[in-house]
Amino acid sequence: MESLVHTDLSGRPDVVLRFLLKHDAALVEAARPSTVIKAIDTIHKEIPKSKKERRILRLHINMESQNGSFGKALSLLPGGITLPSDPTSLTGEETDECLSFVEAAYRSSPMTDSMALATFASSVVLNTSASPHHRLRAADIGITIASNVCNIELANMCYLGLQLSEKELLESERTQKIALIYHTVFGSFEKALQLAEAILENSKDVRSTTKAIIEFNRAGYVFRIAGKPEKARASLMLGYDIAREIDAPRLAEYPIWQLSNLCLEENDLDAASVWSAKLDELARSNGDEPANDYIHSHLCLMAIAQGKNKEAGIQLARCQRALTGMRPLRTVAFTVALELGVGLMDRRWIPNPPLINAAMALFEKTSSFCASDFLAACIGESLVRLDRTSEAKTLLFDYTTKKRRELSATTAFLKTTLERVENASLSN
């Protein structure tokens, strides 16, 4: 990567172009995208597009995706990309473009079908003639989507379809981040925690790359839901610091979001609001509004926690506008939870039956796959308002004793609801 920096500084765009074409595969593996993007910008400013432009474009798209700039990646992709049902017909270059499309469309296009994208990713995983790099990339994309559509069959297809031993999946540097997300949401949480511990323990030996950011972020989430807040903070701060070091602001969004959630769960609203303000600032400047739905959801959650009715309503409206597309199941579930949460801010508000029924149906589909405390809390509060306290008590007991995957204490929202439901049941 230092060689690329020196080449770029040489003032010879023709030399930079030759360097990029010669080392494109190595630059993808190096996972320092901002440096490569700057070099690509240099050659585009100084020399006309060449017959090698498709290779440079492919590298540019890959770098923007690595940098978390999925809207930019999507805009760079050539038109007319179709995802074949049989990926064995694709060349390596075509496979790379299709995977870039899947990842970028999932993140930044509200009109795409998440399941169709994930199904294609899984088909690449199962294609043994594809390169190991493409199969691993497809597995990571597929399991990420599976975690947000709460589909364990799809996750298993992507994870087990790699046909690697569990030992290799857990211990190889190439596969650790894939094993981490799989075991966090679907597999053995004990294995996820072991991986997170190993990642944090070896943090001093890690190079500053996008891969390291993703691993620290995923480890931080594991520690957060395992009830290890200090380790969660340490891991998430490592991800945040590296993102700033390598000039990847989009990759700084996730650890900021998680740090704010961590503070919110501990009922430390002041600290949570500091991180939320940073998140809001990044969202305003990232130029990728379709990818900001989870940020608006978090800002709505913060407003609910702070009792800011007007702000909560504004953010909820933004979240609901995003649902005009085909959003992942988890996004839909959390938006419905926010609708209940905003309504419950008004003590006179009574949830209508279709809304509470929709919330309960979504809860049934998502509550075994992490991050359902807020939906559980809002359903419980709503059922109490509807004088269905016994039903609320049963639902929350089933969730906290059988479905809830987190080992951490219940969040502040859910703790308050559990106390309210218990008090209401005693008074009846």
Secondary structure as the mmCIF struct_conf table of DSSP 4:
data_model
#
loop_
_struct_conf.conf_type_id
_struct_conf.id
_struct_conf.beg_label_comp_id
_struct_conf.beg_label_asym_id
_struct_conf.beg_label_seq_id
_struct_conf.end_label_comp_id
_struct_conf.end_label_asym_id
_struct_conf.end_label_seq_id
HELX_RH_AL_P HELX_RH_AL_P1 GLU A 2 LEU A 9
TURN_TY1_P TURN_TY1_P1 SER A 10 GLY A 11
HELX_RH_AL_P HELX_RH_AL_P2 PRO A 13 ALA A 30
TURN_TY1_P TURN_TY1_P2 ALA A 31 ALA A 31
HELX_RH_AL_P HELX_RH_AL_P3 PRO A 33 GLU A 46
BEND BEND1 ILE A 47 ILE A 47
TURN_TY1_P TURN_TY1_P3 LYS A 51 LYS A 52
HELX_RH_AL_P HELX_RH_AL_P4 GLU A 53 GLN A 66
TURN_TY1_P TURN_TY1_P4 ASN A 67 GLY A 68
HELX_RH_AL_P HELX_RH_AL_P5 PHE A 70 LEU A 76
BEND BEND2 LEU A 77 LEU A 77
HELX_LH_PP_P HELX_LH_PP_P1 PRO A 78 PRO A 78
TURN_TY1_P TURN_TY1_P5 GLY A 79 GLY A 80
BEND BEND3 SER A 85 SER A 85
HELX_RH_3T_P HELX_RH_3T_P1 PRO A 87 SER A 89
BEND BEND4 LEU A 90 LEU A 90
HELX_RH_AL_P HELX_RH_AL_P6 GLY A 92 SER A 108
TURN_TY1_P TURN_TY1_P6 PRO A 110 MET A 111
BEND BEND5 THR A 112 THR A 112
HELX_RH_AL_P HELX_RH_AL_P7 SER A 114 VAL A 125
TURN_TY1_P TURN_TY1_P7 LEU A 126 LEU A 126
TURN_TY1_P TURN_TY1_P8 THR A 128 SER A 129
BEND BEND6 ALA A 130 ALA A 130
HELX_RH_AL_P HELX_RH_AL_P8 PRO A 132 VAL A 149
TURN_TY1_P TURN_TY1_P9 CYS A 150 CYS A 150
HELX_RH_AL_P HELX_RH_AL_P9 ILE A 152 LEU A 160
TURN_TY1_P TURN_TY1_P10 GLY A 161 LEU A 162
HELX_RH_AL_P HELX_RH_AL_P10 GLU A 166 GLU A 171
TURN_TY1_P TURN_TY1_P11 GLU A 173 THR A 175
HELX_RH_AL_P HELX_RH_AL_P11 GLN A 176 VAL A 185
TURN_TY1_P TURN_TY1_P12 PHE A 186 PHE A 186
BEND BEND7 GLY A 187 GLY A 187
HELX_RH_AL_P HELX_RH_AL_P12 PHE A 189 GLU A 201
TURN_TY1_P TURN_TY1_P13 ASN A 202 ASN A 202
HELX_RH_3T_P HELX_RH_3T_P2 SER A 203 ASP A 205
BEND BEND8 SER A 208 THR A 209
HELX_RH_AL_P HELX_RH_AL_P13 THR A 210 ILE A 225
TURN_TY1_P TURN_TY1_P14 ALA A 226 GLY A 227
HELX_RH_AL_P HELX_RH_AL_P14 PRO A 229 GLU A 245
TURN_TY1_P TURN_TY1_P15 ILE A 246 ASP A 247
HELX_RH_AL_P HELX_RH_AL_P15 PRO A 249 GLU A 265
TURN_TY1_P TURN_TY1_P16 GLU A 266 ASN A 267
HELX_RH_AL_P HELX_RH_AL_P16 LEU A 269 SER A 285
BEND BEND9 ASN A 286 GLY A 287
HELX_RH_3T_P HELX_RH_3T_P3 GLU A 289 ASN A 292
HELX_RH_AL_P HELX_RH_AL_P17 ASP A 293 GLN A 306
TURN_TY1_P TURN_TY1_P17 GLY A 307 GLY A 307
HELX_RH_AL_P HELX_RH_AL_P18 ASN A 309 ALA A 322
TURN_TY1_P TURN_TY1_P18 LEU A 323 THR A 324
BEND BEND10 GLY A 325 GLY A 325
HELX_RH_AL_P HELX_RH_AL_P19 LEU A 329 LEU A 344
TURN_TY1_P TURN_TY1_P19 MET A 345 MET A 345
BEND BEND11 ASP A 346 ASP A 346
TURN_TY1_P TURN_TY1_P20 ARG A 347 ARG A 348
HELX_RH_AL_P HELX_RH_AL_P20 PRO A 353 THR A 366
TURN_TY1_P TURN_TY1_P21 SER A 367 SER A 368
BEND BEND12 PHE A 369 CYS A 370
HELX_RH_AL_P HELX_RH_AL_P21 ASP A 373 ARG A 385
TURN_TY1_P TURN_TY1_P22 LEU A 386 ASP A 387
HELX_RH_AL_P HELX_RH_AL_P22 THR A 389 ASP A 398
HELX_RH_PI_P HELX_RH_PI_P1 TYR A 399 LYS A 403
BEND BEND13 SER A 408 SER A 408
HELX_LH_PP_P HELX_LH_PP_P2 ALA A 409 THR A 411
HELX_RH_AL_P HELX_RH_AL_P23 ALA A 412 SER A 427
#
